[in-house]
Amino acid sequence: VDKALGGFYRRIKGRRGGLVANLALARKLAELFWRLMVHGITYVEQGLKKYEEKVAQTEQRLLVRLASKHGMVLRPQAP
């Protein structure tokens, strides 16, 4: 299934295991359901590709911050 929630589940399952991933996904679904009911908005699936791009951007920001903390500068690799 190429959905963002499926990607979230697989990412957590790979790091923490299936039981933790099930609980994390259940919580995410409960929070999403609550937001939909309270604010009366409709849910629009963004897709797996958009989710993976967001995760990659977050990882990149973390790497830059960590490198800066240790006095290093990250530069893009030439193709």
C-alpha positions in Angstrom: 0.0 0.0 0.0 1.5 3.3 -1.1 0.1 5.5 1.6 1.8 7.8 4.1 0.4 5.9 7.1 1.8 2.7 5.6 5.2 4.3 5.2 5.0 5.6 8.8 4.2 2.1 10.0 7.0 0.4 8.0 9.6 3.1 9.2 8.7 2.6 12.9 8.5 -1.2 12.5 12.0 -1.3 11.0 13.4 0.7 14.0 11.4 -0.5 17.0 9.5 -3.6 16.0 5.9 -4.5 15.1 4.3 -4.1 18.5 5.6 -0.5 18.9 4.7 0.3 15.3 1.1 -1.0 15.9 0.7 1.2 18.9 2.3 4.3 17.2 0.0 3.9 14.2 -3.1 3.4 16.4 -2.2 6.6 18.3 -1.6 8.5 15.0 -5.0 7.3 13.7 -6.7 8.3 16.9 -5.2 11.8 16.8 -6.1 12.1 13.1 -9.7 11.0 13.8 -10.0 13.4 16.7 -8.7 16.3 14.6 -11.2 15.5 11.8 -14.1 15.3 14.2 -13.3 18.4 16.3 -12.4 20.7 13.4 -14.8 19.2 10.8 -12.2 19.0 8.0 -11.8 16.2 5.4 -8.7 14.0 5.3 -6.6 14.1 2.2 -4.0 11.4 1.7 -0.7 12.9 0.7 0.8 9.7 -0.5 3.9 7.7 0.3 6.2 9.8 -1.9 5.4 13.1 -0.1 5.8 11.3 3.3 9.2 10.0 2.2 10.3 13.5 1.0 9.2 14.9 4.4 11.2 12.2 6.3 14.3 12.9 4.1 14.1 16.6 4.7 13.8 16.0 8.5 16.8 13.7 8.4 18.8 16.2 6.4 18.1 19.0 8.9 19.1 16.7 11.7 22.4 15.9 10.0 23.2 19.6 9.4 22.4 20.5 13.0 24.5 17.6 14.3 27.4 18.5 12.0 27.2 22.1 13.1 27.2 21.1 16.8 30.5 19.3 16.2 32.1 22.1 14.2 31.7 20.5 10.8 30.1 21.8 7.6 28.2 19.5 5.2 28.5 20.1 1.5 26.5 18.3 -1.3 28.5 15.6 -3.1 29.3 16.4 -6.8 27.4 14.0 -9.2 
